[in-house]
Amino acid sequence: MRVLGVETSCDETGIAIYDDQGLLAHEVYSQTKIHADYGGVVPELASRDHVRKLAPMARQLLQQHHISQSDIDGLAYTAGPGLAGALLVGAAFTRSLAWAWRKPAIGIHHMEGHLLAPMLEAESPDFPFIALLVSGGHTQLIQVKAIGQYELLGESVDDAAGEAFDKTAKLLGLGYPGGPELARLAQSGDPNRFQFPRPMTDRPGLDFSFSGLKTFALTTWRTEQSPTANLQQLKADIARAFEDAVIDTLLIKCRRALQQTHCQRLVMAGGVSANQRLRVSITDMLDSMQGQAYYPRTDLCTDNGAMIAYAGWHHLKTGKQESLAFNIQPRWPLA
């Protein structure tokens, strides 16, 4: 089965084709430059840009790989969670193609796509495993028993990790998107200058909270400034302390989840999973536990059509499909 996947949940337009042989092609267009002046994603601008880019990208991808509509067996699109307007663009486009081509189509949960993204790699995990989904909109620990069998173990009660990265970067005056900028700045920071708290690690449970770290960073930035302070180094030291706190918190919760479920495999996916220090720390922890960590390649960490095509391929090949009447779900619990 050959599936065309479409991703438009936020500020990336993704198109991909997946079949029984693997990932044939994928293309992602980022709207970073459009939203940079505003310091964050503007939903209306995101929706409009998806409208402009989606059809030309799909046409170009099919032409480049010499694939016609008759070669496509099914279609998949992100139905949620995400920005309502952006989701509607992708859903309307994909449903229209499905109707015109007389092909089955299915809406995919955005976070299911992320947790399955490491399955696109040559070395992929066996079931069951624990998935750490860590992005700008979500921080969740999921027990994955099989495709479609997901149990939520814990999630952020306020800001997601990626959101906290972006907000902290903004208050330090860094560029957009802030998370990667803060991670780069942290490389030159002194790891011993500041000690930030590791929130919600002193109590049982697997939930996260990162909003307080953002406030702690702001307070540190304001109180440590002086006429003689090296402000650039101060920013770097705060960035390092913030990143260390987030990484340690994620490690503590992941270890706890693995121990509670007696699982030895951990999948990490989502935009923040591209953070190299986090990857090294997760890998070291799993090695010490005689377990195995799995990640998608860097270009599949952010939102992309490949993960949607792959998830759609799994569901469509079992005979699942939906009516032409689609229903997006901006808020949609994975479990």
C-alpha positions as semicolon CSV with decimal commas, in nm:
position;residue;x (nm);y (nm);z (nm)
1;M;0,000;0,000;0,000
2;R;0,124;0,347;-0,090
3;V;0,004;0,637;0,126
4;L;0,026;1,013;0,079
5;G;0,059;1,192;0,415
6;V;-0,022;1,557;0,488
7;E;0,079;1,751;0,800
8;T;-0,053;2,104;0,874
9;S;-0,109;2,113;1,250
10;C;0,091;2,429;1,320
11;D;0,364;2,615;1,130
12;E;0,517;2,342;0,911
13;T;0,365;2,218;0,587
14;G;0,461;1,855;0,537
15;I;0,400;1,617;0,245
16;A;0,530;1,260;0,225
17;I;0,478;0,925;0,054
18;Y;0,523;0,594;0,234
19;D;0,471;0,241;0,104
20;D;0,557;-0,119;0,193
21;Q;0,920;-0,058;0,096
22;G;0,961;0,240;0,329
23;L;0,967;0,619;0,302
24;L;0,976;0,715;-0,065
25;A;0,981;1,093;-0,033
26;H;0,904;1,376;0,204
27;E;0,918;1,752;0,198
28;V;0,873;2,007;0,477
29;Y;0,827;2,381;0,446
30;S;0,881;2,586;0,764
31;Q;0,702;2,915;0,829
32;T;0,970;3,037;1,072
33;K;1,044;3,357;0,880
34;I;0,675;3,447;0,865
35;H;0,628;3,429;1,242
36;A;0,972;3,555;1,352
37;D;0,863;3,920;1,372
38;Y;0,586;3,826;1,614
39;G;0,796;3,602;1,841
40;G;0,551;3,314;1,804
41;V;0,306;3,144;1,571
42;V;0,018;3,361;1,446
43;P;-0,264;3,112;1,371
44;E;-0,427;3,308;1,088
45;L;-0,096;3,360;0,908
46;A;-0,014;2,990;0,953
47;S;-0,345;2,884;0,795
48;R;-0,304;3,118;0,499
49;D;0,045;2,996;0,427
50;H;-0,066;2,633;0,435
51;V;-0,325;2,726;0,170
52;R;-0,053;2,880;-0,048
53;K;0,201;2,600;-0,012
54;L;0,013;2,273;0,020
55;A;-0,108;2,207;-0,335
56;P;0,216;2,317;-0,511
57;M;0,425;2,106;-0,271
58;A;0,211;1,798;-0,329
59;R;0,220;1,845;-0,706
60;Q;0,597;1,892;-0,707
61;L;0,661;1,589;-0,486
62;L;0,452;1,362;-0,704
63;Q;0,614;1,490;-1,023
64;Q;0,970;1,462;-0,890
65;H;0,919;1,098;-0,799
66;H;0,711;1,014;-1,107
67;I;0,409;0,913;-0,904
68;S;0,057;0,957;-1,038
69;Q;-0,276;0,947;-0,858
70;S;-0,324;0,586;-0,971
71;D;-0,009;0,494;-0,777
72;I;-0,158;0,622;-0,450
73;D;-0,367;0,370;-0,253
74;G;-0,471;0,591;0,038
75;L;-0,428;0,927;0,204
76;A;-0,367;1,040;0,563
77;Y;-0,376;1,382;0,725
78;T;-0,332;1,532;1,069
79;A;-0,676;1,567;1,227
80;G;-0,550;1,704;1,561
81;P;-0,439;1,825;1,799
82;G;-0,322;2,159;1,665
83;L;-0,439;2,498;1,539
84;A;-0,797;2,467;1,416
85;G;-0,750;2,673;1,101
86;A;-0,429;2,497;1,004
87;L;-0,585;2,155;1,063
88;L;-0,883;2,248;0,846
89;V;-0,656;2,337;0,554
90;G;-0,486;1,998;0,557
91;A;-0,809;1,807;0,618
92;A;-0,999;1,985;0,339
93;F;-0,713;1,940;0,093
94;T;-0,664;1,569;0,168
95;R;-1,034;1,489;0,176
96;S;-1,078;1,665;-0,159
97;L;-0,802;1,457;-0,316
98;A;-0,950;1,139;-0,167
99;W;-1,288;1,221;-0,318
100;A;-1,144;1,315;-0,659
101;W;-0,913;1,014;-0,673
102;R;-1,168;0,775;-0,517
103;K;-0,920;0,664;-0,252
104;P;-0,967;0,589;0,118
105;A;-0,848;0,850;0,364
106;I;-0,803;0,871;0,740
107;G;-0,733;1,139;1,001
108;I;-0,426;1,080;1,217
109;H;-0,348;1,192;1,571
110;H;-0,050;1,426;1,553
111;M;0,118;1,279;1,861
112;E;0,069;0,923;1,736
113;G;0,268;1,031;1,432
114;H;0,548;1,160;1,653
115;L;0,569;0,849;1,872
116;L;0,584;0,627;1,563
117;A;0,845;0,842;1,384
118;P;1,142;0,637;1,517
119;M;0,987;0,333;1,344
120;L;1,097;0,494;1,016
121;E;1,461;0,432;1,105
122;A;1,659;0,121;1,014
123;E;1,692;0,034;1,383
124;S;1,341;0,062;1,522
125;P;1,199;-0,045;1,859
126;D;0,990;-0,352;1,925
127;F;0,669;-0,327;2,127
128;P;0,613;-0,254;2,407
129;F;0,804;0,066;2,481
130;I;0,777;0,396;2,667
131;A;0,747;0,708;2,453
132;L;0,861;1,049;2,571
133;L;0,684;1,302;2,350
134;V;0,850;1,636;2,405
135;S;0,766;1,934;2,187
136;G;0,644;2,292;2,191
137;G;0,289;2,186;2,263
138;H;0,322;1,860;2,454
139;T;0,533;1,683;2,713
140;Q;0,395;1,335;2,772
141;L;0,502;0,989;2,881
142;I;0,307;0,718;2,697
143;Q;0,316;0,342;2,741
144;V;0,291;0,196;2,391
145;K;0,182;-0,167;2,379
146;A;0,107;-0,181;2,004
147;I;-0,014;0,041;1,723
148;G;-0,323;0,214;1,858
149;Q;-0,275;0,088;2,216
150;Y;-0,154;0,386;2,417
151;E;-0,174;0,461;2,787
152;L;-0,095;0,808;2,919
153;L;0,140;0,783;3,217
154;G;0,210;1,150;3,276
155;E;0,205;1,491;3,109
156;S;0,282;1,856;3,172
157;V;0,031;2,034;3,394
158;D;0,127;2,375;3,249
159;D;0,389;2,472;2,989
160;A;0,531;2,198;2,771
161;A;0,910;2,168;2,771
162;G;0,945;2,318;2,424
163;E;0,712;2,603;2,515
164;A;0,920;2,677;2,826
165;F;1,236;2,676;2,611
166;D;1,081;2,927;2,370
167;K;0,945;3,155;2,643
168;T;1,273;3,157;2,834
169;A;1,463;3,236;2,516
170;K;1,226;3,524;2,447
171;L;1,272;3,678;2,791
172;L;1,650;3,659;2,737
173;G;1,610;3,845;2,410
174;L;1,707;3,555;2,185
175;G;1,580;3,501;1,832
176;Y;1,286;3,294;1,711
177;P;1,241;3,000;1,730
178;G;1,384;3,031;2,076
179;G;1,445;2,669;2,177
180;P;1,736;2,600;1,939
181;E;1,880;2,945;2,009
182;L;1,877;2,882;2,384
183;A;2,037;2,539;2,338
184;R;2,319;2,690;2,130
185;L;2,377;2,964;2,388
186;A;2,383;2,707;2,670
187;Q;2,692;2,546;2,515
188;S;2,901;2,842;2,635
189;G;2,735;2,862;2,977
190;D;2,894;2,779;3,312
191;P;2,716;2,470;3,449
192;N;2,818;2,554;3,807
193;R;2,707;2,916;3,833
194;F;2,332;2,868;3,885
195;Q;2,126;2,578;4,018
196;F;1,767;2,577;3,898
197;P;1,497;2,357;4,061
198;R;1,390;2,021;3,917
199;P;1,011;2,069;3,940
200;M;0,780;1,793;4,064
201;T;1,064;1,542;4,104
202;D;1,038;1,536;4,484
203;R;0,696;1,371;4,478
204;P;0,549;1,051;4,330
205;G;0,399;1,053;3,984
206;L;0,501;1,114;3,625
207;D;0,352;1,457;3,554
208;F;0,569;1,754;3,455
209;S;0,569;2,126;3,528
210;F;0,798;2,371;3,348
211;S;0,625;2,706;3,397
212;G;0,811;2,769;3,724
213;L;1,148;2,724;3,555
214;K;1,063;3,006;3,317
215;T;0,981;3,231;3,614
216;F;1,300;3,124;3,793
217;A;1,503;3,215;3,486
218;L;1,337;3,557;3,464
219;T;1,401;3,629;3,832
220;T;1,766;3,524;3,797
221;W;1,811;3,743;3,488
222;R;1,670;4,048;3,667
223;T;1,852;4,005;3,997
224;E;2,195;3,920;3,854
225;Q;2,223;4,221;3,623
226;S;2,464;4,496;3,730
227;P;2,668;4,773;3,564
228;T;2,976;4,547;3,565
229;A;2,802;4,223;3,464
230;N;2,891;4,050;3,140
231;L;2,534;4,024;3,013
232;Q;2,611;3,785;2,729
233;Q;2,782;3,542;2,967
234;L;2,499;3,587;3,216
235;K;2,251;3,486;2,946
236;A;2,463;3,182;2,859
237;D;2,488;3,074;3,223
238;I;2,110;3,107;3,271
239;A;2,049;2,915;2,949
240;R;2,278;2,635;3,069
241;A;2,112;2,616;3,410
242;F;1,768;2,613;3,249
243;E;1,858;2,343;2,999
244;D;2,021;2,130;3,271
245;A;1,707;2,154;3,483
246;V;1,479;2,050;3,196
247;I;1,703;1,759;3,097
248;D;1,741;1,633;3,454
249;T;1,366;1,655;3,510
250;L;1,294;1,457;3,193
251;L;1,555;1,197;3,289
252;I;1,413;1,148;3,637
253;K;1,060;1,101;3,507
254;C;1,169;0,868;3,226
255;R;1,366;0,649;3,464
256;R;1,065;0,636;3,694
257;A;0,834;0,537;3,407
258;L;1,069;0,263;3,287
259;Q;1,102;0,122;3,638
260;Q;0,727;0,129;3,704
261;T;0,643;-0,048;3,378
262;H;0,946;-0,283;3,380
263;C;1,019;-0,171;3,024
264;Q;1,370;-0,143;2,878
265;R;1,295;0,052;2,560
266;L;1,241;0,428;2,541
267;V;1,138;0,624;2,233
268;M;1,188;1,001;2,236
269;A;1,022;1,213;1,969
270;G;0,897;1,565;1,904
271;G;1,081;1,889;1,833
272;V;1,277;1,899;2,160
273;S;1,407;1,547;2,094
274;A;1,651;1,707;1,847
275;N;1,837;1,860;2,146
276;Q;2,176;1,685;2,137
277;R;2,253;1,711;2,510
278;L;1,914;1,557;2,587
279;R;1,982;1,271;2,344
280;V;2,320;1,197;2,495
281;S;2,175;1,206;2,847
282;I;1,886;0,975;2,756
283;T;2,121;0,732;2,580
284;D;2,359;0,725;2,879
285;M;2,070;0,662;3,117
286;L;1,934;0,373;2,908
287;D;2,283;0,224;2,878
288;S;2,318;0,230;3,258
289;M;1,982;0,051;3,283
290;Q;2,084;-0,201;3,014
291;G;1,806;-0,067;2,795
292;Q;1,784;0,095;2,453
293;A;1,691;0,446;2,342
294;Y;1,544;0,526;2,000
295;Y;1,505;0,860;1,819
296;P;1,393;0,977;1,477
297;R;1,648;1,146;1,252
298;T;1,672;1,520;1,314
299;D;1,457;1,625;1,019
300;L;1,177;1,400;1,144
301;C;1,175;1,545;1,495
302;T;0,977;1,852;1,394
303;D;0,631;1,826;1,239
304;N;0,643;1,639;0,908
305;G;0,431;1,445;0,664
306;A;0,644;1,129;0,684
307;M;0,520;1,038;1,031
308;I;0,158;1,099;0,923
309;A;0,200;0,887;0,609
310;Y;0,355;0,607;0,816
311;A;0,080;0,612;1,080
312;G;-0,181;0,629;0,804
313;W;-0,021;0,333;0,627
314;H;-0,057;0,123;0,943
315;H;-0,425;0,209;0,986
316;L;-0,530;0,198;0,620
317;K;-0,372;-0,139;0,549
318;T;-0,595;-0,293;0,817
319;G;-0,899;-0,165;0,627
320;K;-0,969;0,142;0,840
321;Q;-1,106;0,447;0,662
322;E;-1,344;0,731;0,735
323;S;-1,634;0,899;0,559
324;L;-1,582;1,212;0,350
325;A;-1,726;1,418;0,635
326;F;-1,418;1,505;0,840
327;N;-1,396;1,628;1,196
328;I;-1,076;1,796;1,313
329;Q;-0,998;1,792;1,685
330;P;-0,776;2,082;1,800
331;R;-0,778;1,919;2,145
332;W;-0,752;1,543;2,126
333;P;-0,614;1,317;2,403
334;L;-0,393;1,046;2,254
335;A;-0,505;0,775;2,496
